[in-house]
Amino acid sequence: MLERIQETASFLKEKMHTRPETAIILGTGLGSLADEITDKYEIPYEQIPYFPVSTVEGHKGKLIFGKLGQKDIMAMQGRFHYYEGYTMQQVTFPVRVMRELGIKTLFVSNAAGGMHPDFEIGDLMIITDHINFFPEHPLHGKNIPYGPRFPDMSEAYDRDLIRKADAIAAGRGIKVQHGVYVGTQGPTFETPAEYRMYRILGGDAVGMSTVPEVIVANHCGIRVFGISVITDLGVEGKIVEVSHEEVQKAADAAQPKMAEIMRELINQA
């Protein structure tokens, strides 16, 4: 595994003419941020050694390098999900490559079903913690010497970045929620009983990504900021049939607010 990570990083370094320390996973709700990257150059996933290929609608599948404001950045336009049939090592492979490339801060976004009774569709939830319900752990197996065998997860989401995001949102009059994200394998949306269970356990929103990437980033010593757009509701009395298209539509509507927070936060990080 380590040899593959280093081989991929070496391939990318030969293509790169910037040296970013900031990376973004442009999940659901942040796709439009790619349009704001200047001085950009792109590498399709299929050209990158050992990279999986994103198969989900709305996930384009390329690495983008360039500037966001004054900050050199690296962005993944499209992520990999466990439900696509990839192993956890494949899902999180790009994060380990980021570490080899010198990334120090990772920003992630996702779409999630809101379970907190105060949440509404279109809300932005800054992730303060998570609960891991994936059946396979991304650090399972031989420890890659980027971090300890038993990494601490007491601050999986960087508190300083959360404070800065709150200040940015307040200054721009953007409503944000805080909450715990529950990561599940998918690809089904939750049943009402599952929503109730996750809520009882302390979850505020549930989705099918992010947690594996955040675990590996923490193991690699990369600080993390995560944000969810609430695209459907798992609140009793508000649960309705939901489709991927409806989730994408709700995420698209929330994109300008999420992008505004992320753009400024990235430049302050």
Secondary structure by P-SEA (a helix, b strand, c coil): caaaaaaaaaaaaaaccccccbbbcccccccccccccccbbbbcccccccbbbbccccccbbbbbccccccccccccccccccccccccccaaaaaaaaaacccbbbbbbbbbbccccccccbbbcccccccccccccccccccccccccccccccccaaaaaaaaaaaaaacbbbbbbbbbbbcccccccaaaaaaaaaaccccccccaaaaaaaaaaacccbbbbbbbcccccccccccccaaaaaaaaaaaaaaaaaaaaaaaaac
